[in-house]
Structures are given as C-alpha cells and as structure tokens.
C-alpha cells in the first residue's frame, strides 16, 4: 500500500522539499528533506513549452528564479539553466546550482519515495499520466489538485487520486449535505485552517476514514500542532521543516 493513503501511518511529508532550508521544489530541497527524515515529498507540476512535466509551484518564474515570465513559455532545457535559488530569503542559495527540475528527475533520483503531486493546471494531465506510467511510478504517487476538472485523468486505475478542493468542501459540509457513499479519492490533503476555521477536525478525519480515505494536513511547522493532528488521526503532516517534524513524531507514543 502507498504510505500516503495508509491511515495507520504517521508520515512526515516534505512540502516542496525541505523548503524552510533550501529553495522550494528543487533537487537540493528534496535531498535535504530525505536527510532530515521525510517519508514522502509534496510537489507541484506545470507544463513546459516543449511538453515536459516541470516541478514548480507558480505559473510564472518571478517569485523564485533569476528570470521572469510564464513557465509555459520556456523549454525544460531553458528552465534547467534558471537559478531557482536566486530569491531564497537568506541569499545563500543563489548561484549554487538549484534549478527548475523535471518531474522525471525526482522520480529517477528517489525511486523509493512516495510523492504527493499537486496538479496546478489541467493542461499538464496527459503528460503527467504518461510520465507516471512510463516510469512505473503510479503505485507510489498520489495526484491531487484544488481544481476539480484538473483531476479527471487520475480518478481511474492505475492512478491513485487525491481529493479536489470541491471534494474537500463537500466532506467538510457533510453534516449539512450528507456524506457521500463512495468517492474516487484515497487522500484528502487539507489546510490546517481555512478562512479562520479548522479543517481537519476529529469529525472530518472520522468521516474520511469511513470512506477509506486518509487525511494529510498542510502546511504545519509547529511541533505541538503536528503531534495534536497525528493523535487526532491525520496520517500525514505536510511541512517545510521535515527535521523538526521527524523529531516531534519520535517523541509520540506508538499509534
């Protein structure tokens, strides 16, 4: 079973890698995450100009790189020449070789690591589906998206789907609209709070369990909160600081 959907696990899931300490969604961030004890990676994907699946959160380069403009306007080779550490807050990553990688590089470098893949646009669906099948990575990946229509390709085997934003909202409102009987997802990756309201309540996690779905919570960097959520039944903590969360988990009694 993919650990990401195993409700008996307590996972540390690195949010875009160890992004508190290295440039998000880059190879150094994922390498550091593993060194710090992360069990799985969370990452975001877009499409490049030449149709390759690229690991970056935004649809533009401006926030993280030394270049500007849309990701879709650049080829994978051009993105590999970008300095993705240029705008890292401490400044110490600029010029150290962090770049915008292809998803294939992460899949190849860490073949044992489960991935929670966030689809940022429906345009990447076909390329992502083909890549996961070609690299025989469907069993260790969960594909999710806030956009419901961006998930249509992944709700059937051989893929494992996460919930869309619409799915999360429906389960959260289950006491009013009724809990669905069957769902096409195995994981709900949810924020700790949304518009001031706590999302992964005990009831929410229990309702998910009745649907055979696990719950992971983002983005949690506080050890006390992480322990509270694990005790409540969350299977994963999505964090910028995997080392701190791994230490927090180690002090918990066995589930």
N, C-alpha and C positions, 0 to 999 in steps of 0.2 A: 504494500500500500504506500502511496505517496505520503510522506510525513505531513505535508501541508494540509491534508484532509483527514488526518488521523486525530480524532477528538481526544485520544488518551495521551497525546504528546504535549509537551511544553517547549515550544520552539522559540529560538531567537532568530528573527528574520531581518537581515541587514537591509535597511531602507536605502536603495541606490548604492549599496555597499556601506562601508564604514564612513558615511558621508559627514560625520562630525569631525573627522580627522583627515580625510582625503577627498579630492574632487569627485562629486557625485557621478554615478554611472560610468566610471572609468575603471580600467583594469587594476590600477593601484588600490582603488577603493574596495573592490571585491577581494583582492588578495589580502588586504589588511583585515577585512571582515572575517575571513576564514582564520587568520592568525589569532583574532580576538575571540573566536569560539562561535561564530554564526553557524547555524544549521542550514540556512537557506538564504537565498537572495531575493529581494524585490527589485524590479527594474521596469523601465518604461521604454516603449518602442515606437518609432516612427519609420517612415519610408524615405530612402534617399532618392536622388534624381535618377539613378540607374537601377532602381527597384530592389535595393537590398534593405534588410531589416536592421535599423540603426538604434543603438541604445542611447537615448537622451530623453529628458522629461519634456522640455518645451518644444514648440514647433519652430522656434527661432533660436539662433545661436547666441543672441545678445547677452543673456544673463550669465552664462558660464564660460564662454570662449573668447578668444582674441579676435574673432571676426564677428560680423553682424549679418542679419538676413535670415530667410527661411531655410530650415534644414532640407526641405524638399528641392531646393534649388542647387544643392551640392551633391556630387557623387560620393560614394563611400571612400574612394581614394582621396578625395579632397578633404573629407571630414577627418580622415586619419592623419592629416597634416595640421589640424587645428590644435591650438593649445587650450585644452579643456580645464587646465588648472590656472589659467590666467587671472580669473576673478575670484579664486578661492580666498575667503576672508583674511587668512593670516598672510597671504602673499608668498608663502614658502613653497607653493607648488608650481608657480609659474616657471616655464622653461624646463620642467623635469620630465617631459615626455608623456604626460597624461593627454590622451586624445579622445575623440568621439569614436567608440568602437562599434563594430558589427556584432549583432547578437551571436552569430556563429562563433566568434572568438571566445565569448564567455562560455558557450556550450562546450566548446572544444577544450578550453583550459581547465574547467571544473566539471568533468563528466559525472561526478558523484553527487553534485549539489542540486537539490530541488530549486526550481525557480517559480516565483510568482510574477507573472508577466502582465503588466498593465498596458493595454492597447489604448493609445491616445487618439487614434483616428481609424475609422472603418477602412480607409484606403490601404492599410497595412495587412488586412486579414488574409488575403490569398497568399501573399509572400510569406507571412508568418506560418500559416498552416503547412505550406510546402516545406519550409525550412525545418520545422519540428519533425515532420515525417521523414524527410531525407536524412536528418541527423539522429533519427531514432530516439528522440527526446520527449515524445508525447507523454510517456508514463511519469516523468519526473517534473513536468511543468503543469502549472495551473494558469489558465488565461482568464483575465478579468478586465473589466472596463466600466467606467462610470456611464458610458454611452451604451444604452441597451442595444441599439441597432449595430454597434460595432462588434457584437458578440455572436452574431448569427452563425458564423462559420465554426464555432467552437462548442456548440451545445450538443453535439452528437459525437459518438466514438469516431476515432480513437482519442479524442481530446477530453480533458477534464476542465470544466468551466467553473469560473468563479461567478459570483453574483454581480449584476449590473447595479447602478445606482437606483433604478426603478425597483429591482428585486429587493434591495435593502429596505427601501421605503415601505414596500408592501409588508414585509415581515415585521418591521418596527410598528406598523399600524395594525398588526394582526388582531389585536383586541377589539378593534372597531370594524374592520372589514373582513375578518376571518382569516385564519392561517391557511395557506394553500395546502392541498393534499399531497401534491408531487411537484418537484422543482427540477430544472435541468442543471443546477449547480451543486457543487460539493463544498464550497467555501464562500463565506461572506467576509470580505476584508473591509473593515469599517473604521471610521474615525472614533477617537475616544469621546469627543463631543462634537455636536453639530448645532449651530445656532443656539448655543448655551445649554443644550440638552444632552444628557449622557446617552450614548447609543448602545453600547454593549452591556445592557442591564442583565440581571440574572434571568429575567423572563425572556429577553431576546435570545440569550445563549441557549436557554432551555427549549425555546421554540425552534431554534436552528437544529438542535440535537434531535428533535422529533422528526425532522426532515432529513436526518443523516448528513447534516452539514456542519462543518467546523466554523469557528469564528476566530479571525485574527484582527488585531487592533493596531491602528497607526495614529500618529507617529509618537511613540512612547519612549522617552529617555529618562524618566524618573523611576528609580528602583522600587520605591514603595508602591507606586501605582501599578507597575508591572506585576509585582507579587500579588496585589489585590486582584488583578484581572486573571492571572493564572489560577488563583484559588477559586475564582468565580466560574471557571470552566473554559476560558479562552485557550485555544491551542497554540496561538502564536502572538508574539509581540514584535511588531514591525518598528525598528529602531534605527536611529542614526548612530548609536553608540553600542555596538554589539558586545564589546568587552564589559561594559557596566551592566548590561542586562544578563550576560552569562554569569557574572558574579552574583547578581540578585537571585537568579534561579538556583544557584548552587546552595544558597542558604535556606531554601524552602525544603520542607519535608517531602519525601516521595509522594507522588499523587496516588 
